[in-house]
Amino acid sequence: MFSRVVLVSAFVVLGTAVPLRAHHGDAGRYDEEVITVSGTVVALQMVNPHTHIIFDVVENGKTVRWQAELGTPQHMI
């Protein structure tokens, strides 16, 4: 009986471990090239899990809305 409980517990732990890893699974899709832009901040969204800053940039006489993803609100404070 004890070995069955251990076996079932191991399957439960392993079954939930895979979805927990998936949060930052797409982190490699971001471009590593650093660019500098200047603009006017429209909004700062301090929400979990990431803070977003939305700003307008003038490019070739046309205003373009940009969005950047930052760290968690706890790290931004």
N, C-alpha and C positions, 0 to 999 in steps of 0.2 A: 504494500500500500504506500509506504513512504517513498519508494523509488518512482511510483507513478506520479505522486505529487511533485517530486523534483523534476521529472521529465515534462510534465504539463507546464510547470512554472518556467522552465527553460524555454519552451516554445513560445510562451507569452512574452517573455522578455526579448527574445530574438525577433519576434514578429513585430513588436513595437519599436525596436531600435532602428530599423530601416527607414520608416517615415520620419523619424526625428532627425536624421542626417540630411534630409532632402531640402531643408530650408535654403541653404546657400549653394545648392548644387549647380546653379547657373552663373556663378560668380566669374567663370572664365570667359563669359561672353562680352565683358566690358573691355573697351579699348584702353590699352595701357598708355597711350600717347597723352602727354599733358598739354592742354591748350589753355589760353587765357582769353577770357571774354569780359567785356564791361557792359553793364546794363542797369536797369532800374528794377529793384525788387518789387514784385507784385504781391507775393504771399510767402509766408514761412509756416509750414505745417509741421508742428511738433507732435507727431503721432507715432505710436509703436507699430512696427518694429524699427522704422527708419524715419528720419526727418527729411522733408523735401523743401527745397527753396525754388520758387518759381520767379523768373525774371524775364523782362523784355529786353532784347538786344536789337540795335539798329544795324542791319546788314544791307549794304547797297541801297540805302534810302528806304528800306522796308523794315518794319518792326516784326521781329520773330520772337515767339515765346519759347523760352528754354526752361528745362526742369533739371535739377541736380538732386541726386540722392546722397544724403549724408549719414552720419552715425545715428545711434539711438538718441532720443531726447535726453536721457540721463547723462550721456557723454557730452552732449552739446552744452549743458548748463554750466 
